[in-house]
Each structure stands twice: as structure tokens, then as C-alpha cells.
């Protein structure tokens, strides 16, 4: 398992560093050995994956901070017909911009970015389901189902996330072996 931290995500996840901001200190110099070496050694001795995950969670627990109350609302928000930013801003009596900034600060990405990514994943799922049934792809159905404005927006997302066009993706998927469930 790998945990990649983008930009300052490590400090957002585990909290702010206790060293002065202006000191140019390499974090590796603060400890005599890699701080995760012990964790790695212990994990290698555990056979069951579930026990490994529980061990990692127990290891992280002292470092984790209580989640922000508004961030909790985002995490449990489940309404496809409402904009979470507008809904939570109205509920909290704050501006939409304040809620947008809080979302980005708490999650590391904007609500718009996650919605775009989820829409793209839905498009991939629809394409995959269509391939598995051996029917022809109806691109306009996918555009409509996933909430794209037009075909160019779908193509733009494909190029953004996987750096190929939808038709090249389709050809790639048809060229490789796709295991079908029984």
C-alpha cells in the first residue's frame, strides 16, 4: 500500500509540523532512521491484509486530528440533485466561496474537481458495461448519462485523466482480454 501526499497534504492529514516555518530543515534529518521503517518491519510480520490495515490505522491514530464539522457534512453528503457547496453554504449561513475554500483546505481538491473525476469514472463504467455486452457504444448516451455538456467535454476529460481519446480508449479495451463474469 502506498500513501502519496500532494503538496502539503501530509501536514493537513497529520497536523502542522512543530518546527519553525523559517528553518530549512530536511525532515529526514530529524530522526536517526526512516520513521516508517519500524512500521514496515511490523507489517511484514503480519500475514492477513485486514490485520495489516488495522495495524496501519492504529499506527496513524495518534497523528490524526478530529475532522472539521463542515468537512463531515461533505463526507456524508449524498444528494445527486443538489450542489453540495450551495447546500452546505446555505445550511451554515456562509458564503459559497468560504465553503469552497474550506473544502479545498480539508480535502486537498475542490468539489468541482471531485465531481469531474466522478463523472469521468461513471463514463468509464458505462463504456466498460457496453463493451462487456458486445453492443455498439452510443457516445451521446454516455454524454447524457454522465452529465457532460457535449462530446468535446468528454474528450477533454479523457485526455486530462488518461491522455488518450475515448475512441483510442475503446480500441485499447477491445484489444486486451476482458474477463467476463459468469
C-alpha positions in Angstrom: 0.0 0.0 0.0 1.3 3.5 -0.9 0.1 6.8 0.5 1.1 9.7 -1.7 0.8 13.2 -0.2 0.4 16.0 -2.7 1.8 19.4 -1.7 1.0 20.0 2.0 -1.4 17.0 2.3 0.8 15.3 4.9 0.5 18.2 7.2 -3.2 18.6 6.5 -3.6 14.9 7.4 -1.3 14.7 10.4 -1.3 18.3 11.5 1.2 21.1 11.3 4.9 20.5 11.9 6.2 21.5 15.3 9.3 23.1 13.8 9.7 26.8 12.9 8.5 27.7 9.4 11.6 29.5 8.5 14.2 26.9 9.4 15.3 24.9 6.3 15.3 21.5 7.9 15.2 18.3 6.0 12.5 16.1 7.7 14.8 13.0 7.2 17.4 14.7 9.4 15.1 14.9 12.4 15.2 11.1 13.0 18.1 8.7 13.1 16.3 6.3 10.8 13.3 6.4 8.5 10.2 6.9 10.7 8.3 4.2 8.7 11.0 1.5 8.9 9.5 0.1 12.1 6.0 0.1 10.7 7.2 -1.6 7.5 9.0 -4.3 9.6 5.9 -4.9 11.7 3.6 -5.1 8.7 5.9 -7.7 7.0 5.3 -10.0 10.0 1.5 -9.8 9.7 0.1 -12.2 7.2 -3.6 -11.1 7.0 -4.3 -8.0 4.9 -7.2 -6.9 7.3 -4.9 -7.1 10.2 -2.3 -5.1 8.3 -4.8 -2.4 7.6 -5.9 -2.3 11.2 -2.3 -2.0 12.3 -1.8 0.9 10.0 -4.9 2.6 11.3 -3.8 2.1 14.9 -0.3 3.5 14.0 -1.9 6.6 12.5 -4.5 7.2 15.2 -2.3 9.4 17.5 -1.5 11.7 14.5 -5.0 12.1 13.1 -6.9 15.2 14.0 -10.6 15.5 14.6 -12.4 16.2 11.3 -13.9 19.6 10.8 -17.7 19.7 11.3 -18.3 21.1 7.9 -15.9 18.6 6.3 -18.0 15.9 7.9 -21.1 17.3 6.2 -19.3 17.0 2.8 -18.2 13.4 3.6 -21.8 12.3 4.3 -23.5 14.5 1.6 -25.4 12.2 -0.7 -27.8 14.1 -3.0 -27.2 13.9 -6.7 -29.6 16.7 -7.4 -28.1 19.4 -5.1 -24.8 21.2 -5.3 -23.0 20.3 -2.0 -21.3 23.7 -1.9 -24.6 25.7 -2.2 -26.5 23.4 0.1 -23.8 23.5 2.9 -23.2 27.2 2.5 -26.9 27.9 2.9 -27.1 25.5 5.9 -24.1 27.1 7.6 -25.1 30.6 6.7 -21.7 31.2 5.0 -20.8 32.3 1.5 -20.3 29.7 -1.2 -16.7 31.0 -1.6 -15.9 30.3 2.1 -17.3 26.8 1.8 -15.3 26.2 -1.4 -12.1 27.3 0.3 -12.8 25.1 3.3 -13.5 22.1 1.0 -10.2 22.6 -0.8 -8.3 23.0 2.5 -9.9 19.9 4.1 -9.8 17.5 1.2 -7.0 18.8 -1.0 -9.2 19.3 -4.0 -12.2 21.3 -4.9 -15.8 20.0 -5.1 -15.7 20.8 -8.8 -12.6 18.6 -9.3 -14.1 15.6 -7.5 -17.4 15.9 -9.4 -15.4 16.0 -12.7 -13.5 12.9 -11.7 -16.6 11.0 -10.6 -18.3 11.9 -13.8 -15.3 10.5 -15.7 -15.4 7.3 -13.7 -19.1 6.9 -14.5 -18.3 7.3 -18.2 -15.6 4.6 -17.9 -18.0 2.3 -16.2 -20.7 2.8 -18.9 -18.2 2.2 -21.6 -16.9 -1.0 -19.8 -20.5 -2.3 -19.4 -21.3 -1.6 -23.0 -18.1 -3.4 -24.1 -19.0 -6.4 -21.9 -22.4 -6.7 -23.6 -20.8 -6.5 -27.1 -23.0 -3.7 -28.2 -22.0 -0.6 -30.1 -21.1 2.4 -28.0 -23.6 5.2 -28.1 -21.4 8.2 -27.2 -24.4 10.6 -26.9 -26.0 8.3 -24.4 -22.8 8.3 -22.3 -22.5 12.1 -22.6 -26.1 12.5 -21.5 -25.9 9.9 -18.6 -22.7 11.3 -17.2 -23.8 15.0 -17.4 -21.3 16.2 -20.0 -22.3 19.3 -22.0 -21.0 17.9 -25.3 -18.7 15.4 -26.9 -15.7 17.8 -26.7 -16.0 17.9 -22.9 -15.9 14.1 -22.7 -12.9 14.0 -25.0 -11.2 16.7 -22.9 -11.7 14.7 -19.7 -10.3 11.5 -21.3 -7.2 13.4 -22.4 -6.9 15.0 -19.0 -7.1 11.8 -17.0 -5.6 9.1 -19.2 -4.1 11.1 -22.0 -5.9 9.3 -24.8 -9.2 10.0 -26.7 -12.4 8.0 -25.9 -12.1 6.1 -29.3 -8.5 5.1 -28.6 -9.5 4.0 -25.1 -12.3 1.9 -26.6 -9.9 0.3 -29.1 -7.4 -0.4 -26.3 -10.1 -2.0 -24.2 -11.2 -4.2 -27.1 -7.6 -5.2 -27.9 -7.0 -6.6 -24.4 -8.6 -9.6 -22.8 -11.6 -8.6 -20.8 -12.7 -11.2 -18.3 -16.5 -11.6 -18.2 -18.2 -12.7 -15.0 -20.1 -15.9 -15.2 
